[in-house]
Amino acid sequence: GNNEEEMIEMAKGAVAMMGTSIRSSPITKKIMQAAGDQLRIVAKCTIGVDDVDLKGASQLGVLVTHAPTEANWGGVAEGTIGMILTLLKKARERDESMKAGNWRNPDLQGLYLGSRDMDDYPGLTVGIVGLGRIGGRVSKLLKPWGCRLIGHDPYIADSRFDELGVEKVSYDQLLAQSDIITFHVTLTKETRLMFDAKAAAKCKEGAILINDSRGQVVSEQALCDALDSGKIAQAALDVFEDEPLSKDSRLLKMGHKVLLSPHMVSSNLASGLHPGLIWATKCVLNALRGVTPDAVYNKEVLPVWEQRYKAKNIID
């Protein structure tokens, strides 16, 4: 379904809903209500549930699950490192220059990421916003490079920062000190448009921005303005405020200032959605058997749900 009306028709009579992110038609309370009283679960086969009305689901006694598979979040972390290195080392520009018949263009100097002992080069500072599964893996992948790692996450214990070797800072401090800023947060009221014009103004001159979290975390207008002014030197984006990206988006006219990916940074052979589909399928089957599934997001609804459905098997 491409809109709420179509999804309402498709939902009628459903006992479960399962799928990936649907930017054009989030799972609203109206859609869940259309299924009737028998709807037990909305199971995402990807990470995050920002496109499901959690409050509405809880009011209706419907479980919402997601599938935080390592194939998914690990793929995002690896893709983030790939984006960082592509921008720092000017891999695209060097390739294009050579294919145009040039050799060793002196303008294509890269940036050295890590620290160096022999000449006391300190390395670049990487600011990680969000130290959950993905942000934590990014920090672990960067650790051997010896660059300075700083992070902001008000929901993570100090021991997590210590474990990862990441210096805890405020969001404003992270913006001001980071050469590279990478976002790995879920989409909430607090994180929506957390990078806006005010945030851009606080950034270190010439910083690099990476967003592999959710498109609505970064204001594209503010980012494009910062790219135009040079406040932000480059950006790599796998997600966008509205998807698919509009053909008249300013981002498409930024040339090598931006590295764009069509929301598939986690898509890798032998991984991708497949493990998430298995996980979500198990969640659905358990729910329909009256068994509490894994990875329930709206845990507050569990007492009501279990009272209503526990051991009430409708498929075996």
N, C-alpha and C positions, 0 to 999 in steps of 0.2 A: 504493500500500500504506500502511496506517495503523499497521502494527507490523512488527517484525522478521520474524515468521513469514510474513506476506503477502509481504514484500519478498523473502524467500528463495525462495518459490515463483515469483515474477515474474522473479527473476534467473537461474533455471536456463537454461543454454545461451547466456547473453548474451555477446557479444563486446565490447560497450561499454555504458556507462550514462551517461545525460545527463539533467540536470534542474536545478531550483533548490533552494533550501534546504528541507529536510524536517525540521521540528522534532520531529514525532511519531515519525519513524523514521529516524535517522541511518544512513548507509551503513557498516555494521559489517564487520568482517573475516568474520564468518559469512555475511553477504549476498554478499560478493565471492567467498568460497570456493564458495558455492552455484552460481556461474556456471561453475565449472570452470577448467581451465588456459587456456582460450581468451580469457578476459577481458583486454583490453588497456588499457582506459582508463575512468576515471570523470571525466566532464567536467561541471563546474558552469557554468551560464549566468549566474551572479551572482558577486559578489566574495566571497572568503573560502571556506575549506574546513573550518570548524570542525565541520561535521556529517558529515565523512568521516573514517574511521579511517585517518589518514595512515601510522601505523606499520604497521598491518595491510596496507595497500595496498603499501607498500614491501617488506614481507616476502614478499608474493605476486608482486612484480614488476609491479604495476599502476600506470600513470601516473595522477596526479590533476591535473587542470587547472582553472583558474577563468577568469572573463572580466571583468577589470577595465576595462570600457568607460567612456569619459568620460560617456556618457549616464547610467550608473549612479552613479559616484562624484561626478560633477559635480552630478547631481540631489540627492544627499544633502547636498552642501555648500550648494546653494541653499536646500534645505528647512530646513537648520540656521539660516540667516540669517532665513528667514521665521518660524521658531519664536521666535528671539530677539526680533525686532521685535514679534511678536504679543504676547509677554509684557510687554515693556518699555512698549509704547504702549497696553496694555489695550484692544486692538482689539475683542476679544469683548465685554468688559464695556460699552464705550461703545455698541456696536451694540445690545446687549440693553437698555440703559437708554433709548436713543432709541425703540426699538420698544415700550417700555413707557409711552411718552408723556412721558418726562423730557427735560430740556435742560440740558446743561452741569453734570452732577453734579460738585461740587467734590472728591468723594472719588476721582474717576477721573483723577488726575494720573499722567502717565507718567514714565518715566525717560529722560534724555538720554544717548545712547550715546557719541557722539564728543566730542572735545575742542573747546574754543572759544577762539579767540585774543583776542576782545574783552574777555572777563572772566576769562581765565585758568582757566576750568573745565577740569579735566584729562581728563574723560571717564571712562568705566568701564574696569575692567581685565578683559580676557577671557583666561581660561586654557584653552589647547588641549592636550588630552591625546592625543598621537599626531599626528605631523606627516608622515604619508604623503600619498597623493594627496588624500584628502578634507580632512584637517586643513590641508594646505598651501593648498588652494583656499579654505577658510574664511578663512585668514589673509589671502589676497590680496583676497577680497571685503570684508573688514573694514578693510583698510589705508586706503582713502580717508576713512574716518570719523575717523581720527586718535585712536582709542582705544588704550590701552596693550595690547599683545599679549605674553603670556608663554606658554611652552610647556614640556611635558615629554615627552621621547621618548629613552630611553637607547640606541635602535638607530639614531638618525639622527646624521649627522656635524654638527659645529658649523657647517660651511659652509652647511648647509641652513637652520639658524636665521638665519644672517647674510643669506642670500639672501632669506628671507621677511620679514626685519625683526621677528623674534620673539625675545624675550629668553629665554634658556635658564635654567630653574629646576628645582629638585627637585620631586617630586610633593607633598611636604608644603608647600613654599613656594607652589606653585601653589594648593593648597587654601586656604591662609591668606590669600592676597593677591587672589584672583579674586572679582570681582562676578558673573561668569558663568563657569561651568565647562562645557566641552563635550567629550564623549568621542568620539574617532575612532580606536579601536584595534581590532586583530583579537583574537579570543578565544583566549587561551593560558592556561597554568597561572599565568603572572604577572599577567594582566589579569582573570582570573575573580574576580568580587566585589571588585575593587580599590576600589570605593566601598562601604564597609561602615560599621558604626556608628563605628569608630575614625576612619575618614576623614571622616565627617560631623562628628564632634566638632572636627576641625581646620579646618573651613571658616569663612570669614568670615561673621559674623552676617547673615542675610538674603540669602545668595547665591542665584543661579539656576542650576539644573542642567539640562543638555541631554544626552540620550543617543540618538544615532542610529547607534550602532555595533552592539553585540550586547547582548541583554537580560541575559545572565549577568554582564556587567561591573558592573552596579549591583545591590546587594541591595535589593529592593523593600521589605522590612520596615524596613531601616535608613533608606531614603529617606522612607517614610511616617512613621516616628517623627520624623525631622528636619523634615518638613513640618508635622506636628502641633505640634511645639515652636516652630516659627518659625525654627529654625536655618537651614533652607533655605526661602526665601520661596515659590519656585515651581519647577516642573520641567516640561520638555517631553520626552516619550518617544515614540519610534517603534518601540521594541523592548522585549521583556519577557522575564522569566526563563522563563516558560512561555507558549507561544503556541498558539492564540489566548488572549487574556487571560481569566482566569476571571471569571464573572459576579459572584462574591462578592469580587473583589479590592478591597482597601482603596483602590486608586487611583481606582476608579470613584466613590468617595464624597468625593473631595477638592475637588469644585467647580472654581472658577477657579484653585485652587492648582496644578492640573495641566492641561497641554495634551497630549492623547493622539492618536496616529496609529497605524493598524493595520498597521505594518511596510510602509509604502508611500511613504516619504518620497522615494524615488528614482523613483516612478511618475509619469511625465509623458507626454503625448501626443507621438508621434513619437520616443519614446525607450524608457523602461521596460526590459522584458526583451528587446525585439526585437533590438537590437544584440548583446546577450549570447547570445541563441539562435543568431545567425549565427556568432559567434565559437566557441561550443561545438560547433556542427555541423562547422565546419572542423577543429576539433581532433579530433573523432571520425573524420572522413573521412581525415585525415592518418594517424592512428594505425592505421586499418584498411588503409591503403595501405603501411604500414611506414615512414612518414615521421614524424620527431619533431615533435610539435605545439608550438604556442606556449604560454606561460604555464604551464609545468609547475611544480607546487608542490613535489613531492618529487623534486628533482633528483638525489638520491643514488641513485635507482633507474635512472637513464638508461643507465649502462653495461650493466647486466644486460638492460634492456628492449631496447636497440638490438641487442645480440648475439642476442637471441631473435627479434626481429620486423623488424629493418631490411631494407627492400626486399621484405618478404614481404607482398605485396598480396593481400587476400582479397575485394576488391569490384570491381575492374576486370578 
